[in-house]
Amino acid sequence: MYLASFIALVGSLLFTYFEIPLGAMFGALIALLVTAKAGFTLALPKSTLTGVQLILGATVGSIVPVQTLSKGYPILLFVGLVLCMSAQVLTSYLWLSKREKWSKYESLLGAVPGAMAAVLVINENHNSPSSKVIFTHTVRLILLIIASALLVSTDNSPVPGPAISSDNLWILLPLLLAYFSGLLLDKIGTPAPYMVTGMLATMFVNSELPSYNFLVPTELVFIATSALGALIGIRLKDITVVDIFSYARAGIIATTLSLTVTVVFAYIFSKLIDKEFIVLLMSWVPGSVESMTVAAIYLGLEPALIMLSHIIRMIMLHSIPLGFNIYEYLRRHL
């Protein structure tokens, strides 16, 4: 279990040394993929994702003032998010069903943007889980991570935060507060619960105790980014060459369609509201909340807004399993 974490960290250090964009993430990802293909059995501690979410959430909270929350989430931004997401699903669904000749069920699951966890729940509960659906979401994840790395490579701003020292170990206070608060949100099924509590706890503790200046040390951000890469690597380790040749075309085209829709909506709404095109693009792109938050932090964009946009999207998409179960129940009993 801890071997995988060590291998991931070594890969991250190596890629970072050679100045590869998002080296901490890609180094861990590739190191675990190579190790898994060499025949080693790899697993990560169950707490890995929790740790990643806490640190990334706290990082956002430490660089964003609490006054930001008073502005709320602009209604026009929410409208754009819903319209963009609907168009992403529609275009990918039409391609997968009409051109790739997938079933309506598989086309719909393959078209859902950036909600692999929700899709996995539905897919695994189905009588015949579809490998093509999982692979389509995997291709989307890989392409978006590569796109994030290319964006980050154009920016030279360092990750916020000082080097670790006894002075900034006070960050453990909001992290502990966020952890116990996150347990409650996790119980009620909130997507990325520890990112939410990590951000809020650090924001409020910083506002109430400004003299302590709670900042997440750079080393912790590096470890969290490495752990995120490890989590993705573990998820991808079972992909076979057969899968790649069978479904790569469908996955690439579906992802390209989703990204094209996102670019169009981000451009249109950047003209309607006071938000930069790149901020809207990062907010609405169909990627995982953790990956997009990492990219936002490295790019020095609006990480709180971007993170909240993805969490709102995930809340809507994670309602899919409930809706699907209700549909199945009604279909069988009516």
N, C-alpha and C positions, 0 to 999 in steps of 0.2 A: 504493500500500500504506500509506504513512504518512499520506496524505490522510485516510483513514478514521479513523485514530487521532486526528488533529488535530480532525476534525469531531466525533468522539465526546467529546473532552475539552471542546470549546466547549459542546456540549449539556449536559454534566454541570455545568459551571460555571454555566450559565444557570439550570438547574433548581434547583441548590443555592441560588443567589442568591434565588430566589423561594420558598425553604423548602418545596419539594415533597418529600414523604417518599421516601426512597431516591432523591433527585434525581440523584446521581452515576450510578446505574444507569439510571434511566428517561430521563434527559437524553441519554445516549449512545445508548440503544436507539432513541428516537424520532428523534433527529438523523440517524442512519444510515438509518432507514426512509424518512424524507422525502427524503433525498439520493438514495437508490437509486431511489425512485419518480420522481424528477426526471430519471432517465436516466443517472446517473453509475455507472460500474463501480467497485465497492468491494471491497477485500480487506484483511485484517489480516495482520500478520507471523505466521509460523507459531509463533513463540515466545510469542504473547500468552497462550494458555491456561496455558502453563507458568509464566509470570510471575504470573498471577492466583493459581494454586494455591500457589506459593511464598509470596507475600505473605500470603494469607489463612491458610495453615497456620502461618506464623511468627507472625502476629497472635494466633492461638489459643494457640500455645505460649508466647508472651511473657506472657500473662495467666493461664495455668493452671500451677500448680506441678507439678513432675515427680512428686511424691508421689501425684498423682491416678491415675497409671498403676498404682500398687500395688494399687488397689482392683479393677482389672480391669473387665471388662464383665459386670454382674450376669446370671446365668443366667435369672432371671425376666424381665429386660428383653429378653433375646434371644428368649425364648419369645413374649413379647408382640409383638415385631417380626415374627417369622415368622407368627404367627397373623393379625396385622393385615394383613400383605402378602398372605397367602393369601386373606383375605376381600375385600381390594381387587380382586384379580384376578378372583375368582369373580363378584362382583356386577357389575363392568363387563363381563365376558365374557358373562354371561347377558343383560344389556341389549342389548349390541351384536349378539349372535347371534339372540336371540328377538324383540326389538322393532325393531331397525334392519335386521334380515335380512342382516347381513353374513355372509360365510363363516366357518367355524370358525377357519380360519387367520388371517384378518384380525381377527376378534374377539379371539383370544388375543393377538396383537401389540398391538392397540389397548388391551387391558386391562392390560398390564404397566405397573406404576406407576413413573414417573420413571426410565426407563432408555432414553432416546432413542438413545444411542449404540449400545447392544446391539441395539435394534430396527432401527436403520438398517442394521446389518451384515446381519441376516437378510433384511430387506426388499429391499435392493439385490442380494442374491445370489439372490433368487427370480426365476423366469422373468418374472413380471409385477409389478413393484414397485407397491405400493398407495399412492396419494396420500392416501386417506382415513385410513390408519393414521398417516402422518406428520402430517397436519393434527390428528388427535385428540391426539397428543402435544404439538403446538404449542399448542393451546388449553389443555391442562393446564398447560404451562409459563407461559403468559401469566397465567392465573387465579391460579396460586400466587405469581407475582411481585407481582401486585396485592394479594393477601392479605397478603403479607409487608410491603408498603409500608404497608398499613392498620395492621398491628400496630406497625410502627416509629413511625408517626405518633402513637401513644398514649404513646410513651416519649421523654423528653427527655434521657436520658443520652448524653453524647458518646462517640464512638468512642475506645477506649483508645489511649494513646500521646501523646507530646509532639510539638511542632513539630520539623521536621527541623533538625538542627544538626550541627556537627562531633563533638559528644559522642556522638550516637546513630548515627553511621555505622558503629559497631562491629557493627550488626545485619547488615552484609554478611558477617561471619564465619559465623554459622549459615546464612545464605542460600546461601553457596557450598557449605558442607557438605551442605546439604539438596539442592542441585541435583545434585551428583555422586552422592549416594546415590539420588536419585530416578531417575537414568538407569538404575540397576540394576533398581529396581522396575518401571520402565516396560518394560524388556526382557522381563520375565516376565509382563506383562499385568495388573499391579495397577491397579484403578480409582483415579483421582485420586492418582497416586503422589507428586507433589510436594507435595500438601497433607499427606500422611502424614509425609514426611521434613521438611517445613518445620516442622510442629508438634513432632516429636520432637527435631530438631536444636536448635531454640530452647529447648525445655524443658531439655535436658541441658546445653547451654552455659550457660544461666542458673544452673543448679544448681551447676556446676563453677566458674564465674567470677561469683559474685554481685555483686562490686564494680562490674562493668561495666553491669549492669542492662540487658540487651538488650531494648529496646522498639521496636516498629515505628512509625516516625513517622506521624502522622495523614495527611500528604500521600501517603504510599505506599499507605495503606489507601484513600484517595480514588481514586488512580490505578487500583488494582486493581479497585475497584467499578465505575469508569467502563469499564475494559477488559472486565469481565464483561458489562455492558450492551451494549457494542459487539459482543461475540461473539454474544449473543442476537439483536441487531438484524441482523447478517449472516445468521444462520440463518433469520430470518423474512422477509428481503427479497423472496423469490420467491413469497410467498403472493399469490394472485390473488383478486379479488372473487368469482369463480366458486367457488373453494375454500371461501370463507367461507360463502356461501349454501348450498352443497351439504352441508357436513359440520359446520357450527357446532353444530347441535342435538345430534348424536351426541357431539361432543367435550365440550360443556358438561355434558350429563347424565352421561356417563361420569366426568368429573372431580368432579361434585357427589356422585355415589355413592361415589367413592373417599374424598373428604373426610369424608362422613358416617360411613363406616366408621371412618376414622381418629379422629374425634371420640369415637365410642362406645368404641373400644378404649383410647384415651388416658384417658378418664374412668374406665373400669373398672380399669385397671391403676394409675392414680393412687391408687386406694383400697387396692390390694394391696401396693404398694411405696412406698418413701419418695422419691417424685419428684413434682414439681409437674405439674399437668395440661398447662400450656403447654409445659413441657420435653418431655414425651412427645409432645405434638401436633407440635412442631417436629421431633422425632426421627423420627417415623413418617410424616409427610406425604409424599406421592409427588412430591417436587420434586428438583431437581438439588442435588448436594452443595455446589457453590459458592454457589448462591443462598441455600440454607438456612443455610449458615455465615455469610454476610454478615448475614442477618437476626438470627441468634443473637448475633453480635458487637455489633450496634447495640442489641439489646434487653438486653444484659448478662445473658443466660441462662447455660446451661452449654455453651459452644461446643464444648469438647472432646468431650463426650458426644454432642451432636447431630451433630457432624461424623463421629465414629466410627460412630454408628448408620447414617448414610447410606452410609458407605463399606462397612460390613458388608452392607447391603442391596444395594449396587451389585455387590459381589463375587458375591453369590448370583445376581443378575439377569444379570450379564455372563457367567455360565456357560451362559446360554440358547443363544447361538450354537453352543457346543460340543455341547450336548445336541441341538439341532436338526440339526446336521450328522451326528451319530451316528444319529439317527432316520432321516434321509434315506438314509444309507448302508445301514442295515439293511433299510429298505423296498424299496430297489432290488435288493439282493443276496440277500434271503431269500425 
